[in-house]
Amino acid sequence: MKQAVSDIATVDFDKIRKDFPILSQELNGHPLVYLDNAASSQIPVQVAERLDHYHRYEHSNVHRGIHTLSQKATDAFEEARRKVHSFINAASEDEIIYTTGTTDSINLVANSFGLTNFSEGDEVILSEMEHHANIVPWQMVAEKTGAVIKVIPVTDSGDLDMKAYKQLLSPKTKMVAVIHVSNALGTVNPVKEIVDLAHENGSAVLIDGAQAVPHQKVDVQEIGADFYAFSAHKMCGPTGFGVLYGRKELLDMMPPYRGGGDMIDKVTFEKTTYNVTPFKFEAGTPPIAASIGFSSALDYLENIGMKAIEDRENELVSYLVERLSEIGGLKLVGESENRASLASFVFDHIHASDVGTLLDKQGVAIRTGHHCAQPILRRFNVPATSRASLSFYNTKEDIDRLVDGINYVKSFFE
Ligand code: C6P
C-alpha cells in the first residue's frame, strides 16, 4: 500500500469530519465536542459500512473451512495483515501478530520473551511515564523470574531524563520497554535514540506505540525496535483488536504464549509441536471482523495521508496549548516541546472530576483521572488531571468550546 502524499493544505478536513456522524449529534442539549480521542477515536462511516458488509455477507471462521465463505473470510483476514505490515513498514507480514490490543501485545512479549530470557538479577528498564499496561506485565514476570525493574526518571518539563537512562543501561539489562507518546503528558519520546542505546548495550526493546501510530507515520524498521505494540480503537478502527510487531528472528525463537486451536502443527498426548510465526501466537478463533474493520481504517487513514494527519494535529495541539495557557489558574501537566495531540491540566482548587462533569453537561467530552498512569501523576504530585485529546477531525472551534466550558467551570467555583 502506497502512502498518499497529501499535503495538509490540500486535504478538506471539514469534509472529512462529515464521515463521522457521531460528531453531529447533540449531547446534554449541546452539539457534541469530542476530545477523548486518546481513550478511543471515532469510527468513520467507511469502516462502519465495511464491518456491516462483512457481518451481512462474508462472516465465517478463518483458516479452517474448505468452503468458499471461509476462504473469503480468510483472504480478507490475511489481507489485513499485509496492510498492517505495509502501514508500519515491517520487513514482512510474518512480523505482524494479531492481539486484542496494546495491553495484550505487551503481555505476550513479557510472558513469552520475558519468562524465557530473564533470570534472577536481570534488569528491565521502564520509564516513569509508562501506562500501567507497560508496567504491570513486567512486574508480574519479574516476580516469577527474580528480574528487577529499573525506572528512567522524568524531568520537570515531562521529558525522559536521557542521561539517567544511559546510566541505567548495564550488562544486566535484558529489556527496555518505553512509551512512544505519553497518554498522560503528551510527550513524544526519542524512541530511535532509546533503541540505538539499548541495542549498543545488547538489550531488547519494546515500544508502546498506542498513542503514536494514530498520529504520525511510524516506520518500525527506521525506529529499529524489536517489538512495537498498538491498538486499533485509537486509530478509527474497532475495539478488541491490536497488533504486536516483532522482529522475525526473535519471534521465531519465542515460545507460544497461549495454547489452543490454530497455533499448533501436530498434537498428540505425548507431545505437541507448534505452527510457524505469526500463527503460533494466535490461539483460537481470532478477532476476524475487527481485523477486517481495522484494514478498512488503515485505508481510510492512508487516503488522508499520515503526514497531513500529523501536520493537522500539530496545528491543533499548538492552538490547544495556546488557548489553555490563557486561562488563569490552569496548570499544564507536561510541558515538553515535543508534544503530540493532547494536553493534561489541573487547577489548585477544582478537582478534575468536577471539571469533567461540568464540561460534559456542556456537551464537551474529555477524560479525567489518572489515565492508567499513576506513577507519572505521582511524580507531578497530582492525583488526577483533566485531559483533552485531539484527532484530525477536531477543529479550532472544538477547542474554543472547551475553553469556554472551562471558563464556565471556573466561574461556577468562584
Ligand atoms: N490508554 C487512555 O489513555 P488498550 O486498552 O490495550 O487498547 O491500550 C492500553 C494503552 C497502552 N499504552 C498506552 C500509551 C495507552 O494510552 C493505552 C490506553 C487509554 O485513555 C485508556 S487508559
Residues whose N, C-alpha, C, O or C-beta is under 5 A from the ligand:
A	BS01	C6P	A38 A39 G101 T102 T103 D104 H131 A133 V181 N183 D208 A210 Q211 S231 H371 C372
